[in-house]
Amino acid sequence: MKKVLIIAQDYPPTNEIGAIRIAKYAKYLPEYGWQPIVLTGSAEYAYKLGQIEDPLNGDRVYRTKDININRLLSKFAGLFIRNNGEPVHSIAVSKDGRLWSFFLMEHIKNIYRNLLYWPDPFFLWYFSAAKKAVEIAQKEKVDVIFSSSNPPTCHLVASHVARKTGISWVAEFRDLWTHNSKWHQWKLLQHLKMIWEKRTLLPSKAIVTVSALLSKTLEQLHRKHTFVVYNGFDQDDFPKEAILYNPKLTIRYTGKIYIGKRDPTILFQALADMKTKGELSEKDLCVEFYSSEDNFISALSNKYGIEEFVKVYTYVPYDRSLYLQKASDVLLLLEQDEGAYTGKFYEYLGAARPILAIVSERGVIKEALAETSAGIVVTTKDDAQSVIIKWINEFRQYGKIGYNGNIKLIHEKFSRASNTQKLANLFDEISSGYNGNIHNGN
């Protein structure tokens, strides 16, 4: 069996979407002839809430001390850092829920990230990980190096190993590095980081990403062939049975909120308008959020006067999140990044419940929902109102909402196993001498 060294900062037991992706690679790669060997962080700060299982049970999983500058600085600036090391969205703001305070914190976060993320809060991990990665690659006699970001520091480590050992390297971008739209980067610093990114990726043989749109961006930047491997879902993770009984139409959202990128404003505007017109009562509908950004959601619902329809709960463990999804009438999806399939999108496909998507009109999620018939996209409050009224009437009549998704297509295209096979096939090509550089005229 051939061996691949996976360099990833996110790995179980850490309960992050990136860790789940790498864990699924580790689970399924052996089925396609590849033994995964993992180099990751120490997991010292892995969330106690909902830690996920390591499919390798620690076998050939190497850990080095990682230092997150967010946590390091939290000792001196606790005002701006969450306990889990992430910059705040809604901590240290007024308890009366004034929305301006959230947007002020977003501005402060951008300044913080521009000044200190070189390239990310884990850059100090490079110094222990780079040395250890070379040792592992030589000791294990690996055939391919595979690094997955975020954080981009993983690529810095892999680039060092590839230059030192000459082993073929595949770089994966779950999110873009210098073209990441999740936060605003200052132009001069972005240009300098882009030069750094291009130099870092020079030794790589191929690039992997999560959508065709991101693939196009990366191919243009790096002049290397880029392959799409979807995040996907693993049906083994979902509960075999989830009781679908809700006394009223229940729409659920499980995940993070990014102000301006992933926020439910359109839905809240629609509910407020329906309430004003007398078209909505508390017995008709409930929108539930399971998110760490609970203060922002509460403040937003207060702004639109729909508190009676919105219930906010704290972040829940991964397995509990999947149960709640299966037991929902409708799942709410939020994403304005045109090129991103969020991990939540795939979970929702696996849950096989109708999706109400507030997403970019030109984005890949809209295309995928049209292809699979798994949900409805709304871009205005009028669109949202029409769909909600239709679902309320359906729920009154049948006590549930029907699901029209093409389950066969969804499983063939978006399962974790089928997408890991695509990655394994790429490793086979790379280990056989494939060169992914794009030459002029090709």
N, C-alpha and C positions, 0 to 999 in steps of 0.2 A: 504494500500500500504506500502510495506517495504521501509526502508530508508537506503541510502548509503551516507557516508561522503566522498566526493572526495577531496583529498589534492593535489593540483596542482599549481605550481608557474605560469605556462602559462595558461591564461584564457582570454577570451574577456574582454576588447576591444583589447588586444594585438594581433597584426597581425603576429603570429608565427605558424608554422606547428603544434607544440604541443598544442597550444591553440585551433586550429581548431579541433583536435582529441577530446579534452575534451568537447568542445562545442557540438560536434555531440553525444557524450555519453549523455550529459545533454538533448539534443533534443529527443533522441529515447528511453532512459531508461524507462520513464513513460509508453510507449507502452507495456512494458514487465513486469510491476508491480513494478517498483522501482522509488522512489522519490529521485532525486539527491539533495544533499546539498553540496555546494562548499566552501572550504576554499582556498583562493588564496592571491596573493600579492596586493598591493595597486593600481597597474596599473598607478602609478604616471608618469612613463616614457613610457607608451604605445605609440607606433608610431602614430603620427598624420596622417601619410600616410596610408590610407586603414585600419582603425580600423574595426574589425569585430563585428557583433552583438552578444549579449548575449541571447541565446534562453530562459533563465529563467527570463530575464528582471530585474535582480537584486534580484528576490525573492529567499530567502535562499542562497544568495551568500555573504559570509563573507570575509572581507578583513582586513589584518593586514599590518602594515608598513614593507616593505621589503627594504633591503639595499644591493645593488649590489656593491661589492668592486671595480669592474671595473669603475663604475661611481664615486664612492668615490675617488678613486685614480686619476681619470681624472682631478680633480681640481689641482693636483700637477704634473701630468705627461701626459698632453694632447697629447704629441707626440705619445703615444702608444695606445691610447684609442679612439674609434670612439665616435661621439656624442650620438649614441644610446646605448653606454656602452659596445660594443663588441671590443675586441682587433683587431687592424687593420690588413687587408690583404695588402692594397695598399696605405695607407695614409703615409705621411712623407717620401716618396721615390722620387727619382729624376724624374722630369717631362719628361725627355727624354726617359723614358720607359725602362731603363736597367733592365733586368730580375733578375740579381743577387740581386738587392735590395729587391725584393719580397721574395726570398728564405732566405735572411738575416732576414727579418721580421718574417718569419715562425720560424726560430731558436729562435729568441727573444721571440716569443709567447710561445714556448714550455718551455723555462726557466721560464717565468712568471707564466704559469699555474702550473708547477711542484712545485714552491715555494709557491704559494698563493691559489691554489684551494684545500681546505680542507673541504669538498670534491669538492666544486664548488664556483663560485663567489657569491652565495646567502646564504652562511652558516650563516650569521648574522640574516637571516630571521627566523631561527630555534627558537630563544629566544622569539619572539612574537607569532609565529605560534603554537608552542607546547602547550603553556598555553591556547591559544584560542581554539585549536582543542579539548582539553579535555573538556572545557566548552561546546562546541557545541555538542560533542558526548553525554554528559550527559543530556543536555537540550533537544536535539532533539530525544533522545532515539534511536540512529541509530542502525541498525542491522549488518552493515558491514562497515569497513573502507577500502578505496581504494586510494592508492597513485600512482602517475604517474611521472616518471622522464624521461628526464632530467628536472631540476637538482636533484641529489641524496639527497639533503637536504629534499626534500619531504618525502623520506623514513625515514630519521632521525625523522621527526615530527610524522609520522604514527607509527613508532616503539615505540616512547614514549607513544602515546595514547593507543596502544594495550597493553603495559605493565601496564599502569595505570588503564585501564578500563576492560581489559579482552575481549574486543570486537574483533571478527574475522577480520583479516586484509589480503587484497590481494594487492600485490606490482606489479606494472607494470613498465617494462623497455622498453621504446621506443628506447633507446640506452643503451649499456652496461655501467657499472660504472667503475670498475677498468680494464676491458678488452676493453675499448673503443679504436678503432683503428684510430679515427679521429686525434689524436695527440700522440706524443711519450712521454711515461711516464718513468721516471727513475726507474730502477728495484727495488732498495731498497724501495723507496717511494711507488711504486706500490704494493709491497708485504705487507707493513704496511697497506695500504688502503684496500687491499683485506681482511685482517684479520678484519678490521673495518666493511667492507661490510657484511661479513659473520655473525658477531655478531649482526649487525643492523637487518638483515633479519630473525634472529632466531624466533621471535614471529609470523612471517607471516604464513598463512595457505596455500597459493598458490601464484604462480608467473605467470604474464602475460607478453608476449612479442610479437614482430611483425613478427617473421619468425621462421621456424623450426630449422635453424642453430643456431640462438641466443638461442632458447629454449634448445637445447642440451647443450650449454655452461653453461647456468644458472642452469640446472638440475644437472650437474656434480659438479658445485661449491657449490650449496646450499642444494643439496639432498632433493629437494622439487619438486612436480609435477608442470610442467610449461605448460601453455596453450597459443596457438597462436591466437591472435586477430589481424587481418590485419588492417592497417590504413583505407583503402577503400576510396571511393568517394561518394559524395551525389549529385545525378542528379539534385536536386532542386537548387544547387548552380550555375549551368551552364546556360548561356543565352539560351533562347528558340531558338533564331536565331542568327547565326553569319555568316556574308557574307564571303564566301570563294572565294575571287577574288584577286589573286596576279598576277602582270604582269610578274613575273618570279618565278621559284621554290624558295619557302621561307621556310627555316628551322629555327625554333625558340627554344630558351632556356630561361626558366624563373626560376630563383632560385639562390642559393648561389654557389660559386665556392670554392673548397678546393684544393689548389695546391698539385698535386701528387695523389689526391683522386678523385676529380671531376674537371678535366680540359680537354679542347678540343684539346690537342696537336695532337692526331692521326688524327682528322678531318682536322686540319690546315696543317699538313704534306701532307695529300692527296690532298687538294686544291692547295697547292704550287706546287706539282708534276704535277698535271693536267694543271696548268697555264704554267709551263715551257714547257710541251709537246704540248701546243697549243690546249688542249682539253677543255678549259674552258674560257668563256668570261664573262664580267660583266653583260651582258644581260641575262645570263643563270640562275644565282643563287644569292641568298642573304642569309647570315646567321645572324640572329638577336639575340642579348643577352639582356635580361632584368635582370640586376643583380647589386648588390652593389659593386661587384669586377670589376668595369668597367676599371680601370687603368691596371690591370693585363691582361685582355682580349685584350685591345688595344696594350699593349706591346708585347703580344704573336703574334698577327696578324702582327705587324710591323716586328718582327723577321723573320717570314716566307714570308713576302712581299705580303700579300694577303689583304691589307687594303681595297681595292675596293669591296671585297666580304663580309666584316664583318661590321656590324652596331651594335654599343653599346649604350644601353639606360640605364637609371637609374632604380632602383627597382620600381615596380608598385604595386598598391593595389591588393588585392586578387581577387576581382571581375573582375578587368581589366585583370589580368593575365589569368583568365579562358576564357575570351573572346578572347584574343590573341591566346590561345591554340586552341580553336575551329576554328579560322580563319587561322590556319597554314596549309601548305601543308604537312610538316613533323615536328615532335617534337624531339628535341635532348635531350637525357638522358645521364647523366654522373654519374657513381658510381663504385668505385673499391672495396668497402667493400663487401665481399662475402655474409655476412649474412643479409644485409640491403635491405629492400624494402623502398626506399625513399618515402616521402609524394608526391613528384613530380611524381613518377611512377604512383600512383593511380590517380592523377589529369589527367595525360596523358591518362590513360585508359578511364576515364570519358569523355574526350574530343573526343574520337573516331577518332583520326587521327594517321597515321602511325608513329611509333617510330623508330628513329635511335639511338641505344643504344651502348655507349662505356662503357662497364661494364666488371666485372670479368668473365672469362671463366667458372669458377666453382661456380659462384654466383647464388643466388636465383632468381634474376631478369631474368637471361638468361633462367632459367627453366620456369618461369611464362610466358615469351614472347613466348616460344615454345608451351606452353600449350594453350595459348589464341590466337596465330597467330596475335598478335597486333603490332609486330614490328620485326626489324632485328638487330642482334647483330654483331658488328664489333670489331675486336681486333687488326687489323693491318691497315696501311694506304692503302695497296693494297685492302683489303676487303672494306674499305670505298670508294675507288675510283670506284670499280665495282658497288656498290649500287648507288652511286651518278650519274654515267653515265646512269645507267638504269632509274633512276627517271627523269633525265633531258630529256631523249628521250621520256619518257611517258608524261611528262609535255608539251613538244613541240607538241605532237600529240593530247592530250586530254584537255590540260589546267588545269589539276589537277592530283592528285595522288590517286589511289584507296585504299580503306581501307578494309582489309580482316579479321579484328578481330572478334572473336566469341563473339558477344555482349551478347547473352543469358548467356553463361558461366561467362563472366566478371561481369555481374550484380548479378548473383547468388552467386558468390564467394567473390566479392570485394566491394559490396555496404556497406555503413556505417550502414544501418539499419540491414542487416543480421549479420554483425560483432558485433554490439551492442547487438543483441539477444544472441549471444554466451557468451558475458560477463555477461548478465543478468542471463543466465542459470547457470553460474559458481557461481554467487552471491547466487542463490537459493540453490545450494549444500552447499556452505560455511555456510550460515545461518542455515542450517539444521544439522550442526555438522560435516561436512566433514573435515578431517585432511589431508593435502597435503604432509606430510613428507614421504620421500622414505626410507624404511627400508632395511637393508642389505638383499640381496637375492631377492628384488623386482625390 
